[in-house]
Amino acid sequence: MLANLLIGLREGLEAALVVSILVAYLVKTERRELLPRIWLGVGIAVAVALGFGAALTFGPRGLTFEAQEAIGGSLSIVAVAFVTWMIFWMSTAARGLGAELRGQIDRAADGGRWSLVVVAVLAVGREGLETALFLWAATQAGTRDTIGSVTPTWEPLVGALLGILVAVALGHLIYRGAIRLDLSAFFTWTGAFLILVAAGVLAYGIHDLQEAGILPGLHALAFDVSDAIAPSSWYGTLLKGVFNFSPATTWLEATAWVLYVVPVGGLFLLRTRSKRPTPPSPQLQEH
């Protein structure tokens, strides 16, 4: 639940910041009459995200086990690609986000009646679709029974909902000027954590594709620590829920995890360090 709460908080805060910028700019430029268009766009974006999540959840039902696993594994890998792009995009675009959105508002306000609605839909909808896809992938990573089928768990949805509610509250407080949030530090720490979460989803997607018969090596285990970390234990459940850790991991899953974490984590660390301001060089003072 913790990982999904963080996903909901991060994605929700991104969307809340976007909406806050849109609303604040219209209020400051005395164009309050255009606010309903923003809220209409936000409503459409939320509805599309919910519909997308429902289609992912109920669409594959009735298919064979192998087909479900193939779809689940493929979409899990797509979700990892999206969340990786989101981590790096937000770390670089946060500073110029306000100016970019204000320019879009000005152009949309001078355009047709539906232009501002489209701006809001596109600005908020991206976060909504990414959240729906990633949460669906995490929800499918539920408990496995003895025959290998997946029983989706609702805990990720509850965690994500709590995170989104906190994000909405933070966005409102930021809009009101009640708090100042260090967005750079927030997106840095959450980005680093989500890299580990995404690596677990990737490994789980690889396992699904192995069960579907698309990838080999289903029974070639790199390690099996089920005796030390029982899946039914509280710590096993915690590791599974947060990082999608599997006590019995195949070589292909372990390889995919390492090949994702090492380059992505290293690149993220380098980009984060490069943004830190360099301290001024000491100046020699003449007496």
VOGU-3710 file (C-alpha; in Angstrom, 3 decimals, decimal comma):
1> mlanlliglr> 0,000/0,000/0,000  2,900/2,379/0,771  4,258/2,276/-2,775  0,821/2,921/-4,266  0,141/5,719/-1,773  3,372/7,310/-2,972  2,367/6,856/-6,618  -1,007/8,465/-5,939  0,647/11,274/-3,982  3,257/12,022/-6,620
11> egleaalvvs> 0,992/11,786/-9,656  -1,823/13,523/-7,799  0,472/16,348/-6,763  1,632/16,787/-10,349  -1,977/17,096/-11,479  -2,834/19,357/-8,521  0,064/21,666/-9,356  -1,063/21,856/-12,967  -4,632/22,715/-11,958  -3,381/25,255/-9,391
21> ilvaylvkte> -1,307/27,017/-12,027  -4,195/27,077/-14,493  -6,690/28,408/-11,931  -4,294/30,910/-10,353  -3,328/32,384/-13,716  -6,933/32,841/-14,792  -7,802/34,448/-11,444  -4,813/36,807/-11,544  -5,559/37,839/-15,121  -9,211/38,478/-14,188
31> rrellpriwl> -10,614/35,784/-16,440  -12,666/33,944/-13,840  -15,432/33,345/-16,362  -13,139/30,791/-18,021  -12,725/28,696/-14,854  -15,675/26,361/-15,623  -13,861/25,264/-18,780  -10,843/24,251/-16,701  -13,000/22,252/-14,296  -14,831/20,631/-17,195
41> gvgiavaval> -11,512/19,545/-18,673  -10,374/18,183/-15,306  -13,629/16,223/-14,972  -13,243/14,744/-18,452  -9,638/13,759/-17,710  -10,646/12,016/-14,477  -13,495/10,195/-16,228  -11,178/9,011/-19,013  -8,626/7,754/-16,477  -11,310/5,870/-14,526
51> gfgaaltfgp> -12,705/4,376/-17,725  -9,220/3,318/-18,793  -8,637/1,667/-15,424  -11,991/-0,131/-15,620  -11,206/-1,374/-19,131  -7,857/-2,723/-17,942  -9,456/-4,402/-14,932  -12,481/-6,021/-16,547  -11,403/-6,290/-20,188  -9,098/-9,349/-19,995
61> rgltfeaqea> -11,629/-11,435/-18,041  -12,903/-14,471/-19,914  -9,595/-14,981/-21,715  -7,378/-18,007/-21,200  -4,813/-17,930/-18,400  -1,944/-17,617/-20,891  -3,661/-14,717/-22,677  -4,280/-12,903/-19,391  -0,660/-13,357/-18,365  0,560/-12,138/-21,767
71> iggslsivav> -1,598/-9,010/-21,559  -0,664/-8,397/-17,935  3,053/-8,812/-18,548  3,044/-6,586/-21,618  1,086/-3,813/-19,912  3,331/-4,021/-16,846  6,356/-3,344/-19,045  4,507/-0,446/-20,718  3,662/0,916/-17,260  7,334/0,786/-16,271
81> afvtwmifwm> 8,267/2,705/-19,418  5,674/5,389/-18,642  6,637/5,810/-14,996  10,347/5,975/-15,929  9,612/8,719/-18,442  7,490/10,502/-15,837  10,290/10,407/-13,242  12,818/12,037/-15,557  10,337/14,437/-17,190  9,115/15,884/-13,911
91> staarglgae> 12,628/16,284/-12,568  13,533/18,503/-15,546  10,219/20,219/-16,332  9,139/21,309/-12,851  10,871/24,689/-13,044  9,435/25,732/-16,404  6,040/24,143/-15,947  4,301/27,344/-14,882  5,510/29,436/-17,818  4,647/26,666/-20,285
101> lrgqidraad> 1,092/26,325/-18,976  0,529/30,090/-18,911  1,510/30,255/-22,561  -0,932/27,472/-23,374  -3,702/29,289/-21,489  -3,135/32,517/-23,407  -3,255/30,734/-26,737  -6,304/28,707/-25,734  -8,180/31,733/-24,383  -7,718/33,454/-27,740
111> ggrwslvvva> -8,890/30,344/-29,578  -12,193/28,525/-29,635  -14,524/27,830/-26,754  -13,258/24,303/-26,218  -9,561/25,174/-26,352  -9,172/25,628/-22,589  -11,069/22,397/-21,992  -8,587/20,586/-24,222  -5,634/22,192/-22,377  -6,972/20,964/-19,029
121> vlavgregle> -7,744/17,488/-20,398  -4,250/17,083/-21,842  -2,497/18,575/-18,814  -4,302/16,426/-16,249  -5,173/13,404/-18,360  -1,571/12,322/-18,861  -1,057/11,909/-15,124  -4,413/10,131/-14,842  -3,673/7,590/-17,568  -0,177/6,921/-16,227
131> talflwaatq> -1,567/6,429/-12,725  -4,316/4,082/-13,919  -1,883/1,941/-15,900  0,748/1,727/-13,175  -1,799/1,030/-10,442  -3,392/-1,665/-12,572  -0,007/-3,330/-12,967  0,565/-3,111/-9,208  -2,920/-4,422/-8,449  -2,347/-7,481/-10,630
141> agtrdtigsv> 0,753/-8,217/-8,570  -1,460/-9,669/-5,876  -1,251/-12,928/-4,033  -0,724/-16,099/-6,050  -2,479/-19,284/-5,190  -1,099/-22,748/-5,582  -1,999/-23,037/-9,265  -0,265/-19,795/-10,131  -3,280/-17,608/-10,872  -3,384/-14,057/-9,591
151> tptweplvga> -5,860/-12,772/-7,073  -5,798/-8,982/-7,448  -5,696/-7,070/-4,176  -7,570/-3,824/-3,472  -4,929/-2,453/-1,123  -3,086/-0,626/-3,961  -6,287/1,216/-4,887  -6,893/2,269/-1,281  -3,304/3,434/-0,925  -3,453/5,355/-4,195
161> llgilvaval> -6,741/6,999/-3,216  -5,248/8,159/0,089  -2,219/9,522/-1,763  -4,419/11,394/-4,247  -6,507/12,898/-1,435  -3,347/14,100/0,323  -2,094/15,517/-2,992  -5,349/17,432/-3,533  -5,095/18,889/-0,026  -1,448/19,883/-0,601
171> ghliyrgair> -2,308/21,423/-3,965  -5,055/23,514/-2,346  -2,704/24,681/0,409  -0,007/25,551/-2,131  -2,575/27,508/-4,161  -3,636/29,392/-1,030  -0,017/30,066/-0,140  -0,375/28,298/3,196  2,671/26,083/2,678  5,845/26,130/0,634
181> ldlsafftwt> 6,909/22,713/-0,599  10,422/21,990/-1,843  9,278/20,391/-5,091  12,814/19,648/-6,236  13,565/17,574/-3,127  10,123/15,954/-3,228  10,426/14,762/-6,816  14,039/13,669/-6,255  13,272/11,406/-3,293  10,041/10,026/-4,716
191> gaflilvaag> 11,733/9,468/-8,069  14,483/7,386/-6,456  11,917/5,320/-4,561  9,735/4,802/-7,632  12,711/3,458/-9,585  12,824/0,536/-7,143  9,040/0,137/-7,348  9,150/0,163/-11,159  11,924/-2,434/-11,139  9,672/-4,739/-9,131
201> vlaygihdlq> 6,801/-4,220/-11,566  9,164/-4,960/-14,458  10,303/-8,213/-12,840  6,692/-9,152/-12,211  5,840/-8,420/-15,855  8,696/-10,672/-16,961  7,302/-13,423/-14,740  3,866/-13,023/-16,353  5,389/-13,387/-19,807  7,230/-16,496/-18,629
211> eagilpglha> 3,965/-17,998/-17,378  2,353/-17,142/-20,714  5,068/-19,158/-22,457  6,395/-16,109/-24,324  9,673/-15,981/-22,394  11,678/-19,027/-21,262  13,146/-19,926/-17,894  10,041/-20,128/-15,717  11,541/-22,878/-13,548  15,154/-21,634/-13,624
221> lafdvsdaia> 15,398/-19,930/-10,227  18,164/-17,499/-9,378  17,270/-17,864/-5,690  14,499/-19,156/-3,475  14,370/-17,669/0,030  10,807/-18,726/0,787  11,966/-20,437/3,982  13,556/-17,245/5,289  10,992/-14,791/3,844  7,652/-16,539/3,890
231> psswygtllk> 5,199/-14,898/1,456  2,477/-15,072/4,122  4,576/-13,284/6,767  4,125/-9,588/7,500  7,580/-8,712/6,173  7,061/-10,871/3,091  3,734/-9,142/2,480  5,388/-5,752/3,005  8,188/-6,475/0,523  5,670/-7,831/-1,976
241> gvfnfspatt> 3,311/-4,886/-1,576  5,976/-2,177/-1,797  8,646/-3,595/-4,117  6,878/-6,615/-5,699  9,620/-8,784/-4,209  9,208/-12,485/-4,916  11,030/-14,955/-2,612  11,327/-17,339/-5,584  12,834/-15,300/-8,412  13,864/-16,620/-11,814
251> wleatawvly> 17,139/-15,715/-13,469  15,339/-13,681/-16,105  13,416/-11,678/-13,474  16,596/-10,985/-11,489  18,502/-9,983/-14,621  15,730/-7,614/-15,728  15,634/-6,037/-12,245  19,389/-5,391/-12,225  19,508/-4,168/-15,834  16,789/-1,651/-14,985
261> vvpvgglfll> 17,919/-0,389/-11,579  21,617/0,046/-12,342  21,449/2,207/-15,515  18,211/4,060/-14,649  19,255/4,653/-11,045  22,734/5,725/-12,092  21,419/8,152/-14,705  18,893/9,557/-12,238  21,638/10,053/-9,630  23,899/11,803/-12,139
271> rtrskrptpp> 21,121/14,150/-13,313  20,132/14,907/-9,730  23,683/15,752/-8,724  24,234/17,890/-11,818  21,348/20,142/-10,765  22,785/20,926/-7,364  24,221/24,448/-7,197  27,983/24,482/-6,904  29,292/26,401/-3,905  31,146/29,627/-4,739
281> spqlqeh> 34,888/29,361/-4,812  36,601/31,029/-1,891  37,875/34,494/-2,684  41,203/35,709/-1,403  40,757/38,988/0,356  43,468/41,612/0,311  44,288/43,356/3,522
//
